[in-house]
Structure formats: structure tokens, C-alpha cells
Amino acid sequence: MFDPLKKEKANLNQARINAEVARKYSKRQFENAKSKSKSFISSPTGIAGMFVAGSIKGATSDIPKPSSSLLLSLFLKLF
């Protein structure tokens, strides 16, 4: 029997297969990246890097400025 949608059905089936392969590949790559990052973070290099980054952020962070109402109340208490 002649099927006019044979080509479209084949394309749809191939697209399903491609999507499944891409999903499996993506999941495998995600798991690989997660394990590599966990091993780097727990290594001495990773720990030292996090310490240095935290110390730089702590040294360069701005000290919060007091609000104007606090300054005004302190000024009024002086007089």
C-alpha cells in the first residue's frame, strides 16, 4: 500500500532517536562536569583558590555606610 507520509514518519522517528541520544549525551556530560568540579573543589588547589578569592573579596568589600536618619539622630544628641 502506498503511504504518502512515509518520509515524514521516517523523519519523525529519526528526530526522536536524535533527541534521545542528545539527552543521554547531555546527562553524561553534566555528570562528568559535576564529578570534575567536586574533585577540584576538594583538592588543595581548589581550597587555596577559594581562600584567596574570599580574602580578596573581604579586603575589597565596601563598609556599609550609616543611613542619614542615624547620622541625624547622632547629631541631635550632641546638642
JOSUL-V527748 format. One record per residue. SS is DSSP state (hx for helix, st for strand, lp for the rest). OMEGA is omega in whole degrees, 0 to 359 (NA if undefined). BURIAL is I if it has 24 or more other C-alpha atoms within 12 Angstrom, else O. Layout:
# JOSUL-V527748
ss->{SS & SS}
omega->{OMEGA & OMEGA}
burial->{BURIAL & BURIAL}
This chain:
# JOSUL-V527748
ss->{lp & lp & lp & lp & lp & hx & hx & hx & hx & hx & hx & hx & hx & hx & hx & hx & hx & hx & hx & hx & hx & hx & hx & hx & hx & hx & hx & hx & hx & hx & hx & hx & hx & hx & hx & hx & hx & hx & hx & hx & hx & lp & lp & hx & hx & hx & hx & hx & hx & hx & hx & hx & hx & hx & hx & hx & hx & hx & hx & hx & lp & lp & lp & lp & lp & lp & lp & hx & hx & hx & hx & hx & hx & hx & hx & hx & hx & hx & lp}
omega->{183 & 180 & 183 & 181 & 183 & 181 & 180 & 177 & 178 & 178 & 178 & 179 & 179 & 178 & 177 & 179 & 179 & 179 & 179 & 178 & 179 & 179 & 180 & 179 & 180 & 180 & 179 & 179 & 179 & 179 & 178 & 179 & 180 & 180 & 178 & 180 & 177 & 180 & 178 & 182 & 182 & 178 & 177 & 179 & 180 & 180 & 178 & 178 & 178 & 178 & 181 & 180 & 178 & 180 & 177 & 179 & 179 & 181 & 185 & 182 & 180 & 175 & 182 & 182 & 179 & 181 & 182 & 179 & 177 & 178 & 180 & 180 & 177 & 179 & 180 & 179 & 179 & 184 & NA}
burial->{O & O & O & O & O & O & O & O & O & O & O & O & O & O & O & O & O & O & O & O & O & O & O & O & O & O & O & O & O & O & O & O & O & O & O & O & O & O & O & O & O & O & O & O & O & O & O & O & O & O & O & O & O & O & O & O & O & O & O & O & O & O & O & O & O & O & O & O & O & O & O & O & O & O & O & O & O & O & O}
